[in-house]
């Protein structure tokens, strides 16, 4: 019986070790605090999942060109603790985001706060903090 239990423990340990782990990143590894962004766009997608909530907006520039941007927020449990729900932001909503751009120049950012269609400015529970920029 001991051998069966030991064998099962070894198999379980090997299985757990073989499952890829999602590495968590620091803010400074992906985002540049010296690249603040503020943009308004239409919500196209929301991924309300761990370890971070992501949302995507279509942003129109002065020439009328539309670019899709992705913004990282904090984890769902921290957002919920500050008043967010899964339905606070919906596909089609126009929101304004303040945050920090990605270091690599991609259309991604870390949201610091989001102004919802009703004018409420909400912290994004991001790894940078929940400060509100003027």
Backbone as CSV, one residue per row, in Angstrom:
resi,resn,N_x,N_y,N_z,CA_x,CA_y,CA_z,C_x,C_y,C_z
1,UNK,0.822,-1.188,0.000,0.000,0.000,0.000,0.871,1.260,0.000
2,UNK,1.978,1.215,0.788,2.876,2.357,0.843,3.436,2.674,-0.537
3,UNK,3.756,1.624,-1.294,4.343,1.821,-2.622,3.345,2.474,-3.589
4,UNK,2.083,2.110,-3.460,1.058,2.697,-4.333,0.897,4.183,-4.005
5,UNK,0.816,4.531,-2.720,0.670,5.913,-2.304,1.897,6.718,-2.736
6,UNK,3.075,6.164,-2.526,4.304,6.839,-2.927,4.335,7.041,-4.440
7,UNK,3.928,6.032,-5.170,3.887,6.131,-6.635,2.921,7.213,-7.090
8,UNK,1.748,7.267,-6.479,0.774,8.298,-6.824,1.296,9.705,-6.496
9,UNK,1.983,9.828,-5.386,2.553,11.121,-5.014,3.618,11.554,-6.023
10,UNK,4.429,10.626,-6.474,5.468,10.947,-7.457,4.826,11.364,-8.776
11,UNK,3.807,10.620,-9.208,3.117,10.961,-10.461,2.472,12.341,-10.349
12,UNK,1.825,12.625,-9.237,1.174,13.917,-9.051,2.197,15.052,-9.050
13,UNK,3.337,14.819,-8.405,4.393,15.831,-8.375,4.945,16.086,-9.766
14,UNK,5.195,15.036,-10.524,5.707,15.201,-11.884,4.699,15.910,-12.771
15,UNK,3.432,15.570,-12.616,2.389,16.232,-13.407,2.337,17.718,-13.081
16,UNK,2.348,18.047,-11.804,2.281,19.450,-11.399,3.494,20.229,-11.911
17,UNK,4.648,19.604,-11.904,5.864,20.276,-12.374,5.852,20.470,-13.883
18,UNK,5.101,19.640,-14.586,5.106,19.737,-16.047,4.099,20.755,-16.580
19,UNK,3.170,21.195,-15.740,2.174,22.176,-16.171,2.859,23.540,-16.258
20,UNK,2.779,24.194,-17.410,3.443,25.499,-17.528,2.810,26.517,-16.590
21,UNK,3.639,27.295,-15.973,3.177,28.320,-15.055,3.213,29.667,-15.751
22,UNK,2.182,30.456,-15.527,2.146,31.790,-16.103,2.967,32.708,-15.206
23,UNK,4.043,33.238,-15.748,4.903,34.120,-14.967,4.235,35.484,-14.817
24,UNK,4.290,36.007,-13.627,3.747,37.335,-13.397,4.859,38.340,-13.643
25,UNK,4.515,39.470,-14.185,5.509,40.471,-14.533,5.387,41.672,-13.605
26,UNK,6.473,42.422,-13.524,6.412,43.673,-12.786,5.991,44.773,-13.751
27,UNK,5.505,45.869,-13.202,5.103,47.002,-14.022,6.283,47.469,-14.882
28,UNK,7.440,47.641,-14.255,8.611,48.187,-14.944,9.139,47.276,-16.051
29,UNK,8.813,45.999,-15.998,9.284,45.081,-17.040,8.566,45.308,-18.361
30,UNK,7.312,45.750,-18.316,6.524,45.901,-19.535,6.157,47.325,-19.898
31,UNK,6.045,48.196,-18.909,5.520,49.537,-19.157,6.544,50.603,-18.774
32,UNK,6.486,51.740,-19.463,7.438,52.824,-19.253,6.738,53.981,-18.544
33,UNK,7.078,54.186,-17.275,6.446,55.235,-16.471,6.659,56.627,-17.074
34,UNK,7.616,56.771,-17.974,7.882,58.055,-18.625,7.076,58.234,-19.906
35,UNK,6.154,57.311,-20.188,5.307,57.393,-21.377,3.833,57.399,-20.979
36,UNK,3.370,58.498,-20.395,1.951,58.554,-20.018,1.069,58.619,-21.268
37,UNK,-0.093,58.010,-21.180,-1.065,58.065,-22.269,-2.425,58.449,-21.702
38,UNK,-3.176,59.151,-22.518,-4.569,59.444,-22.210,-5.301,59.363,-23.537
39,UNK,-6.268,58.478,-23.623,-7.009,58.328,-24.876,-8.446,57.938,-24.613
40,UNK,-9.275,58.294,-25.580,-10.692,57.980,-25.522,-11.008,57.078,-26.700
41,UNK,-11.791,56.040,-26.435,-12.153,55.117,-27.501,-13.369,54.291,-27.148
42,UNK,-13.758,53.470,-28.110,-14.922,52.603,-27.977,-14.467,51.202,-27.574
43,UNK,-15.059,50.668,-26.526,-14.693,49.344,-26.015,-15.071,48.270,-27.039
44,UNK,-14.079,47.426,-27.393,-14.303,46.356,-28.363,-14.236,44.964,-27.741
45,UNK,-13.558,44.850,-26.599,-13.386,43.530,-25.977,-13.019,43.729,-24.512
46,UNK,-13.496,42.816,-23.659,-13.158,42.836,-22.237,-12.840,41.403,-21.819
47,UNK,-11.650,41.209,-21.248,-11.257,39.900,-20.714,-11.198,40.015,-19.196
48,UNK,-12.265,39.620,-18.529,-12.382,39.714,-17.076,-11.842,38.408,-16.490
49,UNK,-10.513,38.286,-16.460,-9.873,37.049,-16.013,-8.662,37.361,-15.143
50,UNK,-8.205,36.375,-14.405,-6.962,36.482,-13.642,-5.796,36.205,-14.568
51,UNK,-4.615,36.710,-14.372,-4.249,37.523,-13.224,-4.559,38.998,-13.408
52,UNK,-4.903,39.436,-14.634,-5.229,40.838,-14.885,-6.424,40.929,-15.809
53,UNK,-7.261,41.917,-15.561,-8.350,42.235,-16.482,-7.750,43.062,-17.613
54,UNK,-8.109,42.718,-18.843,-7.690,43.485,-20.024,-8.937,43.970,-20.735
55,UNK,-8.855,45.190,-21.270,-9.921,45.669,-22.144,-9.276,46.337,-23.342
56,UNK,-10.021,46.386,-24.426,-9.507,46.883,-25.702,-10.451,47.968,-26.214
57,UNK,-9.850,49.037,-26.750,-10.650,50.134,-27.281,-10.145,50.526,-28.666
58,UNK,-11.074,50.942,-29.520,-10.734,51.525,-30.818,-10.574,53.016,-30.611
59,UNK,-9.393,53.524,-30.953,-9.061,54.937,-30.789,-8.884,55.551,-32.167
60,UNK,-9.565,56.665,-32.406,-9.474,57.359,-33.694,-8.512,58.533,-33.563
61,UNK,-7.511,58.608,-34.466,-6.587,59.734,-34.429,-7.150,60.922,-35.211
62,UNK,-6.381,62.011,-35.270,-6.843,63.239,-35.932,-7.127,63.039,-37.419
63,UNK,-6.441,62.074,-38.042,-6.640,61.803,-39.473,-7.805,60.842,-39.712
64,UNK,-8.418,60.342,-38.628,-9.546,59.426,-38.767,-9.152,57.955,-38.765
65,UNK,-7.851,57.673,-38.629,-7.384,56.281,-38.588,-7.718,55.675,-37.222
66,UNK,-8.261,54.455,-37.241,-8.637,53.771,-35.999,-7.588,52.718,-35.663
67,UNK,-7.145,52.771,-34.408,-6.169,51.807,-33.902,-6.747,51.158,-32.651
68,UNK,-6.603,49.841,-32.546,-7.090,49.129,-31.368,-5.985,49.074,-30.320
69,UNK,-6.306,49.498,-29.104,-5.372,49.492,-27.989,-5.872,48.533,-26.911
70,UNK,-4.945,47.828,-26.267,-5.262,46.962,-25.138,-4.720,47.565,-23.860
71,UNK,-5.524,47.540,-22.802,-5.101,48.083,-21.513,-5.253,47.046,-20.418
72,UNK,-4.203,46.919,-19.632,-4.182,46.020,-18.489,-4.671,46.768,-17.256
73,UNK,-5.511,46.089,-16.486,-5.911,46.603,-15.180,-5.481,45.572,-14.138
74,UNK,-5.868,45.791,-12.907,-5.546,44.854,-11.843,-6.396,43.593,-11.931
75,UNK,-6.248,42.701,-10.969,-7.035,41.470,-10.952,-8.495,41.736,-10.598
76,UNK,-9.389,40.837,-11.026,-10.818,41.039,-10.776,-11.162,41.314,-9.309
77,UNK,-10.551,40.593,-8.373,-10.928,40.783,-6.960,-10.572,42.181,-6.456
78,UNK,-9.469,42.761,-6.920,-9.131,44.122,-6.499,-10.058,45.138,-7.155
79,UNK,-10.392,44.922,-8.423,-11.326,45.825,-9.104,-12.691,45.799,-8.423
80,UNK,-13.152,44.603,-8.077,-14.447,44.491,-7.403,-14.433,45.206,-6.058
81,UNK,-13.283,45.186,-5.395,-13.154,45.868,-4.110,-13.232,47.384,-4.222
82,UNK,-13.032,47.907,-5.431,-13.112,49.354,-5.633,-14.383,49.775,-6.356
83,UNK,-15.322,48.835,-6.524,-16.610,49.187,-7.112,-16.865,48.690,-8.525
84,UNK,-15.855,48.080,-9.152,-16.059,47.538,-10.498,-16.903,46.268,-10.444
85,UNK,-17.670,46.042,-11.501,-18.329,44.755,-11.722,-18.048,44.365,-13.166
86,UNK,-18.436,43.160,-13.531,-18.259,42.719,-14.917,-19.025,43.599,-15.904
87,UNK,-20.013,44.319,-15.437,-20.837,45.125,-16.339,-20.593,46.633,-16.211
88,UNK,-19.580,47.035,-15.447,-19.268,48.465,-15.327,-18.906,49.042,-16.693
89,UNK,-18.171,48.273,-17.470,-17.769,48.674,-18.808,-18.311,47.628,-19.772
90,UNK,-18.944,48.087,-20.848,-19.563,47.157,-21.804,-19.020,47.406,-23.204
91,UNK,-19.101,46.376,-24.043,-18.739,46.522,-25.448,-19.586,47.651,-26.037
92,UNK,-18.929,48.562,-26.751,-19.631,49.691,-27.353,-19.579,50.970,-26.533
93,UNK,-19.235,50.868,-25.235,-19.102,52.061,-24.404,-17.930,52.913,-24.885
94,UNK,-18.053,54.215,-24.727,-16.930,55.120,-24.972,-16.329,55.467,-23.618
95,UNK,-15.035,55.178,-23.452,-14.342,55.406,-22.192,-13.074,56.221,-22.448
96,UNK,-12.605,56.879,-21.401,-11.322,57.574,-21.447,-10.387,56.880,-20.472
97,UNK,-9.188,56.579,-20.939,-8.211,55.842,-20.148,-6.980,56.710,-19.936
98,UNK,-6.483,56.732,-18.715,-5.203,57.341,-18.410,-4.311,56.244,-17.881
99,UNK,-3.077,56.221,-18.353,-2.165,55.196,-17.903,-0.776,55.379,-18.475
100,UNK,-0.137,54.262,-18.747,1.248,54.244,-19.186,1.395,53.303,-20.365
101,UNK,2.150,53.743,-21.374,2.343,52.940,-22.589,3.353,51.820,-22.363
102,UNK,3.261,50.813,-23.213,4.199,49.689,-23.190,5.587,50.156,-23.602
103,UNK,6.604,49.542,-23.046,7.986,49.865,-23.389,8.308,49.548,-24.840
104,UNK,7.694,48.481,-25.365,8.068,48.006,-26.697,7.382,48.764,-27.830
105,UNK,6.604,49.786,-27.517,5.965,50.596,-28.546,4.700,49.998,-29.139
106,UNK,4.261,48.861,-28.628,3.023,48.243,-29.126,1.816,49.045,-28.633
107,UNK,0.663,48.739,-29.167,-0.577,49.430,-28.785,-1.156,48.799,-27.523
108,UNK,-0.366,48.859,-26.464,-0.779,48.308,-25.175,-0.397,49.285,-24.088
109,UNK,-1.144,49.239,-23.013,-0.835,50.106,-21.895,-1.320,49.539,-20.586
110,UNK,-0.884,50.159,-19.517,-1.317,49.812,-18.173,-2.238,50.939,-17.730
111,UNK,-3.513,50.620,-17.547,-4.492,51.644,-17.171,-4.301,52.040,-15.719
112,UNK,-4.307,53.339,-15.475,-4.252,53.859,-14.113,-5.669,54.151,-13.643
113,UNK,-6.457,54.761,-14.543,-7.859,55.006,-14.240,-8.647,55.052,-15.537
114,UNK,-9.951,54.831,-15.390,-10.868,54.795,-16.531,-12.069,55.664,-16.194
115,UNK,-12.412,56.541,-17.141,-13.626,57.335,-16.980,-14.722,56.654,-17.779
116,UNK,-15.776,56.251,-17.090,-16.870,55.504,-17.705,-17.819,56.456,-18.435
117,UNK,-18.719,55.924,-19.263,-19.627,56.781,-20.030,-20.451,57.743,-19.180
118,UNK,-20.721,57.383,-17.924,-21.504,58.271,-17.055,-20.640,59.323,-16.355
119,UNK,-19.336,59.385,-16.719,-18.444,60.406,-16.179,-17.735,60.030,-14.895
120,UNK,-17.941,58.818,-14.426,-17.298,58.385,-13.187,-15.868,57.933,-13.477
121,UNK,-14.899,58.515,-12.754,-13.499,58.128,-12.912,-13.162,57.066,-11.874
122,UNK,-12.750,55.896,-12.358,-12.510,54.762,-11.474,-11.059,54.314,-11.564
123,UNK,-10.467,54.015,-10.409,-9.123,53.466,-10.379,-9.108,52.093,-11.031
124,UNK,-7.986,51.749,-11.639,-7.885,50.486,-12.374,-7.160,49.392,-11.599
125,UNK,-6.865,49.626,-10.317,-6.187,48.633,-9.483,-4.955,48.073,-10.177
126,UNK,-4.263,48.923,-10.917,-3.123,48.472,-11.702,-1.874,48.344,-10.854
127,UNK,-0.867,47.724,-11.442,0.385,47.540,-10.732,1.129,48.854,-10.549
128,UNK,0.740,49.883,-11.301,1.359,51.204,-11.150,0.717,51.981,-10.019
129,UNK,-0.500,51.664,-9.674,-1.214,52.381,-8.635,-2.516,52.939,-9.161
130,UNK,-3.281,53.546,-8.284,-4.593,54.042,-8.661,-4.664,55.559,-8.653
131,UNK,-3.516,56.216,-8.778,-3.520,57.669,-8.765,-4.286,58.197,-9.966
132,UNK,-4.839,59.372,-9.815,-5.546,60.027,-10.915,-4.648,61.141,-11.428
133,UNK,-4.343,61.121,-12.711,-3.541,62.180,-13.305,-4.447,63.315,-13.731
134,UNK,-3.945,64.537,-13.651,-4.758,65.671,-14.099,-4.999,65.624,-15.596
